[in-house]
Amino acid sequence: MKTILVATEKPFAPEAVDLIRKIADEAGYKLQLLEKYTEKSELLKAVEGVDALIVRSDVVDAEVLDAAKSLKVVVRAGSGYDNIDLATCTGKGVVAMNTPGQNANAVAELALGMMVYFARNHFNGKPGTELKGKKLGICAFGNVGKQVARIAQGFDMTVYIVDPYVEKKQVARKELIFLSSVEELYRTCQYVSLHMPLNDETRGSVNYSLLSLMPQGAVLVNTARKEIVDEDSLVRMFRERPDFGYVSDIAPDNKELLEKEFPGRFYFTPKKMGAQTAEANINAGVAAARQIVDYFKKGDTRFQVNK
């Protein structure tokens, strides 16, 4: 009998766990839970002897993979997977997967919600601005980017797209405006929303040379990863551009400096909140369990992220 371990420092909703258990039971697998653990040693002990692992933001590094000697597949219940050591997975023959699209709507709603909150001066009683008629640039037109575009059009925003991996004809059908360069997007749009994964190419790629191109009233929206934005460039923009604002689903490392020098010109969620809805929680957990069953029973590796 195969064993699936759900290891979540931030647990799934009880409904999600019940559905994961049902999927495991129907497949004839055993389900183990490690929830709200506080020490890495607990995770290292729990992974011993399991065949499959489901995590959320939990770190699956080389030490964890060394301890999981029977592990065949690990699934990150969510889209980002930088918390998994892909190289070590590959070296050990472990298939690593994510669950793309399962939390896309939740992240998109957060992005637009933060835009509204910032445009209305944090609801402090003073007059703000509207999103209607504003130009929104979307960097990366994946699952989340598509949902952001859909919702933004409901606000009557003009939506621009830049994504080197998406053909223009794929965008044009959705009445969106495809731009050929990221520089053009920053130059055109008052709001720019980031939705690319974190990798060597994107790390620190949102820098002063791009941000300085933005028009008056510029607002950068980040529901991706904090490391994508160069923090020195943020400080320089705040100092040189009193009109510049930044909202993010996770605080940068220089948060204290920004709080001291530029109060009221940014908003950061207390912790990463993009996938923190009941629906996304359930969708991602269920998808992870189904992908594990499909992998073992059918050899399905559609969502594999390592080679």
C-alpha positions as CSV (number, residue, x, y, z in Angstrom):
1,M,0.0,0.0,0.0
2,K,1.3,3.4,-1.0
3,T,1.5,6.2,1.6
4,I,0.7,9.8,1.0
5,L,1.9,12.4,3.5
6,V,0.3,15.8,3.7
7,A,2.8,18.0,5.5
8,T,1.5,21.5,6.0
9,E,2.8,24.0,8.5
10,K,-0.3,26.0,7.5
11,P,-2.9,23.3,7.2
12,F,-5.5,22.8,4.6
13,A,-9.1,23.5,5.5
14,P,-10.8,20.4,7.1
15,E,-13.0,20.0,4.0
16,A,-9.9,19.8,1.8
17,V,-8.4,17.2,4.1
18,D,-11.6,15.2,4.0
19,L,-11.6,15.2,0.2
20,I,-7.9,14.3,0.0
21,R,-8.5,11.4,2.3
22,K,-11.5,10.3,0.2
23,I,-9.3,10.3,-2.9
24,A,-6.6,8.3,-1.1
25,D,-9.0,5.8,0.2
26,E,-10.6,5.2,-3.2
27,A,-7.2,4.6,-4.7
28,G,-6.3,2.2,-1.9
29,Y,-3.6,4.4,-0.4
30,K,-2.8,5.3,3.2
31,L,-3.0,9.0,4.2
32,Q,-0.8,10.5,6.9
33,L,-1.1,14.1,8.2
34,L,1.6,16.4,9.7
35,E,-0.1,19.7,10.5
36,K,1.0,22.8,12.3
37,Y,4.5,21.4,12.9
38,T,7.0,23.8,14.4
39,E,10.3,22.0,14.0
40,K,12.0,20.7,10.8
41,S,12.9,17.5,12.7
42,E,9.2,16.7,12.7
43,L,9.0,16.9,9.0
44,L,12.2,14.8,8.6
45,K,10.8,12.0,10.7
46,A,7.4,12.2,9.0
47,V,8.7,11.7,5.4
48,E,10.5,8.5,6.3
49,G,8.9,5.7,4.3
50,V,6.3,7.7,2.4
51,D,5.7,7.3,-1.3
52,A,4.2,10.7,-2.0
53,L,4.3,14.1,-0.4
54,I,1.8,17.1,-0.6
55,V,3.0,20.5,0.7
56,R,1.9,24.1,0.6
57,S,4.7,26.6,1.3
58,D,6.7,24.0,3.2
59,V,10.3,23.8,2.2
60,V,11.3,20.5,0.6
61,D,15.1,20.8,0.5
62,A,17.9,18.3,0.1
63,E,17.8,17.3,3.8
64,V,14.1,16.5,3.5
65,L,14.6,14.6,0.3
66,D,17.5,12.6,1.8
67,A,15.2,11.6,4.7
68,A,12.4,10.6,2.3
69,K,14.1,7.5,1.0
70,S,10.9,6.0,-0.5
71,L,9.6,9.2,-2.0
72,K,8.5,9.0,-5.7
73,V,6.5,12.2,-6.1
74,V,6.1,15.5,-4.3
75,V,3.3,18.0,-5.2
76,R,3.3,21.6,-4.3
77,A,-0.4,22.5,-3.8
78,G,-0.2,25.9,-5.6
79,S,1.5,27.4,-8.6
80,G,4.8,28.6,-7.3
81,Y,7.3,25.8,-6.5
82,D,10.5,27.6,-5.5
83,N,10.2,26.0,-2.0
84,I,11.1,22.6,-3.6
85,D,14.7,21.7,-4.5
86,L,14.1,20.6,-8.1
87,A,17.7,19.7,-8.8
88,T,17.8,17.3,-5.9
89,C,14.4,15.8,-6.8
90,T,15.8,15.1,-10.3
91,G,19.0,13.6,-8.9
92,K,17.0,11.3,-6.7
93,G,14.4,10.4,-9.4
94,V,11.6,12.2,-7.6
95,V,8.9,13.7,-9.7
96,A,8.0,17.3,-8.6
97,M,4.7,18.8,-9.6
98,N,2.6,21.9,-8.9
99,T,-1.1,22.5,-9.3
100,P,-1.3,25.4,-11.8
101,G,-4.5,27.4,-12.0
102,Q,-6.1,26.1,-8.8
103,N,-5.6,29.3,-6.9
104,A,-5.6,31.6,-9.9
105,N,-8.9,33.4,-9.2
106,A,-8.0,33.9,-5.6
107,V,-4.7,35.6,-6.4
108,A,-6.3,37.7,-9.1
109,E,-9.1,38.9,-6.8
110,L,-6.4,39.8,-4.3
111,A,-4.5,41.8,-6.9
112,L,-7.5,43.8,-7.9
113,G,-8.6,44.2,-4.2
114,M,-5.2,45.7,-3.4
115,M,-5.5,48.1,-6.3
116,V,-8.8,49.3,-5.1
117,Y,-7.6,49.6,-1.5
118,F,-4.6,51.7,-2.6
119,A,-6.5,53.8,-5.1
120,R,-9.0,54.7,-2.4
121,N,-6.2,55.8,0.0
122,H,-6.5,52.8,2.3
123,F,-10.1,53.8,2.9
124,N,-8.9,56.6,5.2
125,G,-11.8,58.9,4.4
126,K,-9.9,61.1,1.9
127,P,-10.9,61.3,-1.8
128,G,-9.1,58.7,-3.9
129,T,-9.2,57.6,-7.6
130,E,-11.1,55.0,-9.6
131,L,-9.7,52.1,-11.6
132,K,-12.1,52.7,-14.4
133,G,-10.3,54.0,-17.5
134,K,-6.9,53.3,-16.1
135,K,-4.3,51.3,-18.1
136,L,-3.2,48.0,-16.5
137,G,-0.1,46.1,-17.6
138,I,0.1,42.4,-16.9
139,C,3.5,40.8,-16.9
140,A,3.1,37.1,-17.8
141,F,-0.2,35.8,-19.2
142,G,-0.5,32.5,-17.4
143,N,-3.3,31.2,-15.2
144,V,-3.3,34.1,-12.8
145,G,-2.6,36.8,-15.5
146,K,-5.6,35.6,-17.4
147,Q,-7.9,35.9,-14.4
148,V,-6.5,39.4,-13.6
149,A,-7.3,40.5,-17.1
150,R,-10.8,39.2,-16.9
151,I,-11.6,41.0,-13.6
152,A,-9.8,44.2,-14.7
153,Q,-12.0,44.4,-17.8
154,G,-15.0,44.3,-15.5
155,F,-13.6,47.4,-13.9
156,D,-13.4,48.9,-17.4
157,M,-9.7,49.1,-17.3
158,T,-7.7,48.9,-20.5
159,V,-5.5,45.8,-20.3
160,Y,-2.1,45.4,-21.8
161,I,-0.1,42.1,-21.9
162,V,3.5,41.3,-22.3
163,D,4.7,37.6,-22.3
164,P,7.4,36.3,-24.6
165,Y,5.9,32.8,-24.3
166,V,2.4,33.8,-25.5
167,E,1.7,34.4,-29.2
168,K,-0.1,37.6,-30.1
169,K,-3.0,35.8,-31.7
170,Q,-3.7,34.1,-28.4
171,V,-4.2,37.5,-26.8
172,A,-5.9,39.4,-29.5
173,R,-9.0,37.1,-29.4
174,K,-9.6,38.3,-25.8
175,E,-9.7,42.0,-26.8
176,L,-6.5,42.7,-24.9
177,I,-3.6,44.7,-26.2
178,F,-0.4,42.7,-26.8
179,L,2.9,44.6,-26.4
180,S,6.1,43.4,-27.8
181,S,8.4,44.6,-25.0
182,V,8.3,45.0,-21.3
183,E,9.7,48.5,-21.6
184,E,6.7,49.5,-23.7
185,L,4.3,48.1,-21.1
186,Y,5.9,50.0,-18.2
187,R,6.0,53.2,-20.3
188,T,2.3,52.8,-21.1
189,C,0.6,51.6,-18.0
190,Q,-0.2,53.4,-14.7
191,Y,-0.7,50.0,-13.0
192,V,1.6,47.0,-13.6
193,S,0.8,43.6,-12.1
194,L,3.5,40.9,-11.8
195,H,2.6,37.3,-12.4
196,M,5.9,35.6,-13.5
197,P,7.6,32.7,-11.6
198,L,10.7,33.3,-9.6
199,N,13.8,32.0,-11.4
200,D,17.3,33.1,-12.4
201,E,15.8,35.2,-15.3
202,T,13.2,37.0,-13.2
203,R,15.0,37.5,-9.9
204,G,15.6,41.3,-9.5
205,S,14.3,41.9,-13.0
206,V,11.9,44.6,-12.0
207,N,14.4,47.4,-11.5
208,Y,14.8,51.1,-11.7
209,S,15.3,51.1,-15.4
210,L,11.8,49.7,-15.8
211,L,10.0,51.4,-13.0
212,S,11.3,54.8,-14.0
213,L,9.5,54.5,-17.3
214,M,6.0,54.4,-15.6
215,P,3.7,57.4,-16.0
216,Q,2.5,59.6,-13.2
217,G,0.5,57.9,-10.5
218,A,2.4,54.7,-11.1
219,V,1.4,51.7,-8.9
220,L,3.4,48.4,-9.0
221,V,1.3,45.3,-7.9
222,N,3.2,42.2,-6.8
223,T,1.3,39.0,-6.1
224,A,4.2,36.9,-7.4
225,R,7.4,36.7,-5.3
226,K,9.2,39.5,-3.5
227,E,12.6,38.6,-5.0
228,I,11.4,39.6,-8.5
229,V,11.5,43.3,-7.4
230,D,14.9,44.9,-6.8
231,E,14.6,46.5,-3.4
232,D,17.2,49.2,-4.0
233,S,15.2,50.3,-7.0
234,L,12.1,50.5,-4.9
235,V,13.8,52.9,-2.5
236,R,15.2,55.0,-5.3
237,M,11.7,55.2,-6.9
238,F,10.1,56.2,-3.6
239,R,12.7,58.9,-3.1
240,E,12.6,60.3,-6.7
241,R,8.9,59.8,-7.5
242,P,6.4,61.0,-4.8
243,D,3.6,59.7,-7.1
244,F,4.9,56.1,-7.0
245,G,3.1,53.4,-5.1
246,Y,3.7,49.7,-4.4
247,V,1.3,47.0,-3.2
248,S,2.5,43.5,-2.6
249,D,1.3,40.1,-1.3
250,I,4.5,39.8,0.7
251,A,6.6,42.5,2.4
252,P,10.1,43.2,1.0
253,D,13.1,42.7,3.2
254,N,13.6,46.4,3.5
255,K,10.0,46.9,4.9
256,E,11.2,48.8,8.0
257,L,13.1,51.3,6.0
258,L,10.1,51.9,3.8
259,E,7.8,52.2,6.8
260,K,10.1,54.8,8.3
261,E,10.7,56.9,5.2
262,F,7.6,56.5,3.0
263,P,4.5,55.8,5.2
264,G,1.2,55.6,3.3
265,R,2.8,55.0,-0.1
266,F,2.6,51.2,0.0
267,Y,0.6,48.3,1.3
268,F,1.9,44.8,2.2
269,T,-0.3,41.9,3.3
270,P,0.7,40.6,6.8
271,K,1.6,37.3,5.2
272,K,1.3,35.8,1.7
273,M,-2.4,35.8,1.1
274,G,-2.8,35.0,-2.6
275,A,-4.1,31.5,-2.1
276,Q,-5.7,32.1,1.2
277,T,-9.4,31.5,0.3
278,A,-11.5,28.4,1.2
279,E,-12.0,27.7,-2.5
280,A,-8.4,27.9,-3.4
281,N,-7.4,25.8,-0.4
282,I,-9.7,23.0,-1.4
283,N,-9.0,23.2,-5.1
284,A,-5.2,23.0,-4.7
285,G,-5.3,20.2,-2.1
286,V,-7.7,18.0,-4.1
287,A,-5.8,18.6,-7.4
288,A,-2.5,17.5,-5.6
289,A,-4.1,14.3,-4.4
290,R,-5.6,13.5,-7.8
291,Q,-2.3,14.2,-9.6
292,I,-0.5,11.7,-7.2
293,V,-3.1,9.0,-8.0
294,D,-2.9,9.7,-11.7
295,Y,0.9,9.5,-11.5
296,F,1.0,6.1,-9.8
297,K,-1.9,4.6,-11.7
298,K,-1.4,6.1,-15.2
299,G,2.1,7.5,-15.2
300,D,0.7,11.0,-15.8
301,T,3.4,13.6,-15.5
302,R,1.6,16.5,-17.1
303,F,2.3,18.9,-14.2
304,Q,5.9,17.9,-13.6
305,V,8.2,20.9,-13.1
306,N,11.6,19.1,-12.9
307,K,13.3,17.1,-15.5
